[in-house]
Amino acid sequence: MGTIPDAWEWLTTGANWSGEAGVRHRLAEHLYLSGICLALACAVALPLALWLGHGGGRRFGGALAINISNAGRAIPTFAVLVLLTLGPLGRHGDLPTIVALVLFAVPPLLTNAYIGIAEADRDVVQAARGMGMSRWQLLTRVEVPLAFPLLMTGVRTAAVQVVATATLAALAAGGGLGRIITAGFATYDTAQVVAGATLVAALALAVEGLLALAQRLLAPGRATRRGPRDAPAPPARPQPDPVERSTT
């Protein structure tokens, strides 16, 4: 049999889905680890990006933060994970993996959020400021809604990267779907390796699709935007009866 049919047979075998080494348990570990890392990265990057982008006098600091975050993309996540695992953090379970994935997820979140806030339509911002809005109101009611597409793009990019890269946790004796792949390598089971990689790819695509749907549903002003086809037709106005012209 070929590799693809063998991988499909592995995925459709019920025994491979149960137990602590099964797909269900590894999938739960992968989702938990990815969710924790993404939440921590958002908690670090988004407030900093909003603060830097909203403050007009902090543009130099914002540019510096973006350059630093872009430089961080050049650092291999696996190298960071190995260094953290061999260091003092290696005695704390999944902590090295969490730190490495958070550092990996911060750059797209920080860059997109900062650019979205800093480059919000200045005419709209000035009009809102002229209406007497406070700095907080200006940020939450004007700049964040205008930057929402870029904000969500950063979240989607970071989420997919974290889900895909969390497989490296298995190399540091962590959990997740990567354990299925490493177990396949250890036993020279190519079908299991392909099955594990397929599960990771499918999970990344599912996360991307769910976040894209969430972006569409949560877009500011969606409930008030109605296209011409969605607008209700105006009621027909009653026409007066025609008056026959007198011939007298």
C-alpha positions as CSV (number, residue, x, y, z in Angstrom):
1,M,0.0,0.0,0.0
2,G,1.1,3.6,-0.5
3,T,1.8,6.2,2.2
4,I,-1.4,8.1,1.7
5,P,-3.7,5.1,2.0
6,D,-1.7,3.9,5.0
7,A,-2.0,7.3,6.7
8,W,-5.8,7.3,6.0
9,E,-6.0,3.8,7.6
10,W,-4.1,5.1,10.6
11,L,-6.5,8.1,11.0
12,T,-9.6,5.9,10.6
13,T,-8.5,3.3,13.2
14,G,-10.4,3.9,16.4
15,A,-7.6,2.6,18.6
16,N,-5.4,5.5,17.5
17,W,-7.9,8.1,18.9
18,S,-8.2,6.8,22.4
19,G,-5.9,6.7,25.4
20,E,-3.3,9.2,26.6
21,A,-1.3,8.7,23.4
22,G,-4.4,9.0,21.2
23,V,-5.4,11.8,18.9
24,R,-8.1,13.2,21.1
25,H,-5.8,13.6,24.1
26,R,-3.0,15.0,22.0
27,L,-5.4,17.4,20.2
28,A,-6.6,18.7,23.5
29,E,-3.0,19.3,24.7
30,H,-2.3,21.1,21.4
31,L,-5.3,23.3,21.6
32,Y,-4.6,24.1,25.3
33,L,-0.9,25.0,24.6
34,S,-1.7,27.0,21.6
35,G,-4.5,28.9,23.3
36,I,-2.4,29.8,26.3
37,C,0.5,31.0,24.1
38,L,-1.8,33.1,21.9
39,A,-3.6,34.7,24.9
40,L,-0.3,35.6,26.5
41,A,1.1,37.0,23.3
42,C,-2.1,39.1,22.8
43,A,-1.8,40.3,26.4
44,V,1.8,41.5,25.8
45,A,1.6,42.8,22.2
46,L,-1.8,44.4,21.8
47,P,-1.8,46.9,24.7
48,L,1.8,48.0,23.8
49,A,0.8,48.4,20.2
50,L,-2.3,50.4,21.0
51,W,-0.4,52.6,23.4
52,L,2.4,53.3,20.9
53,G,0.0,53.8,17.9
54,H,-2.4,56.1,19.8
55,G,0.3,58.4,21.1
56,G,1.4,60.7,18.3
57,G,4.6,61.6,20.2
58,R,5.6,58.0,20.5
59,R,6.1,57.2,16.8
60,F,9.8,56.7,17.2
61,G,9.2,54.2,20.0
62,G,6.6,52.4,17.9
63,A,9.0,52.2,14.9
64,L,11.7,50.8,17.2
65,A,9.3,48.2,18.6
66,I,8.3,47.1,15.1
67,N,12.0,46.8,14.1
68,I,12.8,44.8,17.1
69,S,9.8,42.5,16.6
70,N,10.7,42.1,12.9
71,A,14.3,41.2,14.0
72,G,12.8,38.6,16.3
73,R,11.3,36.8,13.3
74,A,14.8,35.9,12.1
75,I,15.5,34.0,15.3
76,P,14.6,30.3,14.8
77,T,12.0,29.2,17.2
78,F,13.6,25.7,17.6
79,A,16.9,27.3,18.6
80,V,15.1,29.4,21.3
81,L,13.2,26.3,22.5
82,V,16.4,24.3,22.8
83,L,18.2,27.1,24.7
84,L,15.3,27.6,27.1
85,T,14.9,23.8,27.6
86,L,18.6,23.4,28.5
87,G,18.5,26.4,30.8
88,P,16.8,26.9,34.2
89,L,13.4,26.9,32.6
90,G,13.8,23.4,31.4
91,R,12.7,22.1,34.8
92,H,9.3,23.7,34.6
93,G,7.4,21.5,32.1
94,D,5.9,23.3,29.2
95,L,7.2,26.7,30.3
96,P,10.1,26.8,27.8
97,T,7.7,26.0,24.9
98,I,5.2,28.6,26.1
99,V,7.9,31.3,26.2
100,A,9.3,30.4,22.8
101,L,5.8,30.4,21.2
102,V,4.9,33.7,22.8
103,L,8.1,35.3,21.5
104,F,7.2,33.9,18.1
105,A,3.6,35.2,18.1
106,V,4.4,38.7,19.3
107,P,5.8,40.2,16.0
108,P,2.7,39.9,13.8
109,L,0.4,41.0,16.6
110,L,2.5,44.0,17.5
111,T,3.2,45.1,13.9
112,N,-0.4,44.8,12.6
113,A,-2.0,46.5,15.6
114,Y,0.5,49.3,15.7
115,I,0.2,50.1,11.9
116,G,-3.6,49.8,12.1
117,I,-3.9,52.4,15.0
118,A,-1.1,54.7,13.8
119,E,-2.5,54.9,10.2
120,A,-6.1,55.2,11.0
121,D,-7.9,57.8,8.9
122,R,-6.7,61.1,10.2
123,D,-9.7,63.0,8.9
124,V,-12.0,60.8,10.9
125,V,-9.8,61.0,14.0
126,Q,-9.6,64.8,13.8
127,A,-13.4,65.0,13.4
128,A,-13.9,62.8,16.5
129,R,-11.4,64.9,18.4
130,G,-13.3,68.1,17.3
131,M,-16.5,66.6,18.7
132,G,-14.8,66.6,22.2
133,M,-14.0,62.9,22.6
134,S,-11.5,62.0,25.2
135,R,-8.3,60.1,24.4
136,W,-9.9,56.8,25.6
137,Q,-13.1,57.4,23.7
138,L,-11.0,58.3,20.6
139,L,-9.1,55.0,20.9
140,T,-12.0,52.7,21.7
141,R,-14.7,54.2,19.5
142,V,-12.7,55.5,16.5
143,E,-9.2,54.1,16.1
144,V,-9.8,50.5,17.2
145,P,-12.8,50.0,14.9
146,L,-10.8,51.5,12.0
147,A,-7.9,49.3,12.7
148,F,-10.0,46.2,13.4
149,P,-9.2,44.4,10.0
150,L,-5.5,44.8,10.6
151,L,-5.8,43.8,14.2
152,M,-7.6,40.6,13.3
153,T,-5.1,39.9,10.5
154,G,-2.4,39.9,13.1
155,V,-4.3,37.6,15.4
156,R,-5.0,35.2,12.6
157,T,-1.4,35.1,11.5
158,A,-0.1,34.6,15.0
159,A,-2.7,31.9,15.7
160,V,-1.8,29.8,12.6
161,Q,1.9,30.2,13.3
162,V,1.5,29.1,16.9
163,V,-0.7,26.1,16.0
164,A,1.8,25.0,13.4
165,T,4.9,25.6,15.5
166,A,3.5,24.0,18.7
167,T,4.4,20.7,17.2
168,L,8.0,21.5,18.3
169,A,6.8,21.0,21.9
170,A,7.2,17.3,21.4
171,L,11.0,17.8,20.9
172,A,11.2,19.2,24.4
173,A,9.1,16.3,25.9
174,G,6.0,18.4,25.7
175,G,2.5,17.4,24.6
176,G,0.4,18.1,21.5
177,L,0.1,16.6,18.1
178,G,3.8,16.7,17.6
179,R,4.1,13.6,19.9
180,I,2.3,11.6,17.2
181,I,4.9,12.7,14.6
182,T,7.9,12.0,16.9
183,A,6.5,8.6,17.9
184,G,6.2,7.8,14.2
185,F,9.8,8.7,13.6
186,A,10.9,6.7,16.6
187,T,9.1,3.5,15.2
188,Y,9.9,4.2,11.5
189,D,6.1,4.4,10.9
190,T,5.8,6.7,7.9
191,A,2.0,6.5,7.9
192,Q,1.8,7.8,11.5
193,V,4.2,10.6,10.6
194,V,2.0,11.7,7.6
195,A,-1.1,11.3,9.7
196,G,0.3,13.5,12.4
197,A,1.3,16.2,9.9
198,T,-2.1,16.0,8.3
199,L,-3.8,16.6,11.7
200,V,-1.6,19.6,12.4
201,A,-2.3,21.1,8.9
202,A,-6.0,20.5,9.3
203,L,-6.1,22.1,12.7
204,A,-4.2,25.2,11.4
205,L,-6.7,25.5,8.5
206,A,-9.6,25.1,10.9
207,V,-8.3,27.8,13.2
208,E,-7.8,30.2,10.3
209,G,-11.3,29.6,9.1
210,L,-12.9,30.1,12.5
211,L,-11.0,33.3,13.1
212,A,-11.9,34.6,9.6
213,L,-15.5,33.9,10.4
214,A,-15.2,35.6,13.7
215,Q,-13.6,38.6,12.0
216,R,-16.6,38.8,9.6
217,L,-19.1,38.5,12.4
218,L,-17.4,40.9,14.8
219,A,-16.6,43.6,12.3
220,P,-17.6,47.0,13.7
221,G,-20.8,48.4,12.1
222,R,-21.7,45.1,10.5
223,A,-25.2,45.2,11.8
224,T,-25.8,48.6,10.4
225,R,-24.2,48.0,7.0
226,R,-26.8,46.8,4.5
227,G,-26.2,46.4,0.9
228,P,-28.6,47.5,-1.8
229,R,-29.9,44.0,-2.1
230,D,-30.5,43.7,1.6
231,A,-32.4,47.0,2.0
232,P,-36.1,46.6,2.2
233,A,-38.1,47.8,-0.8
234,P,-40.0,51.0,-0.1
235,P,-43.8,50.6,0.3
236,A,-45.7,51.2,-2.9
237,R,-47.4,54.6,-2.8
238,P,-51.1,54.4,-3.7
239,Q,-51.8,56.0,-7.1
240,P,-54.9,58.2,-7.5
241,D,-57.6,57.0,-9.8
242,P,-57.3,58.6,-13.2
243,V,-59.6,61.5,-13.8
244,E,-61.4,61.4,-17.0
245,R,-61.2,64.7,-18.9
246,S,-64.5,66.2,-19.4
247,T,-65.5,66.5,-23.0
248,T,-68.1,69.1,-22.4
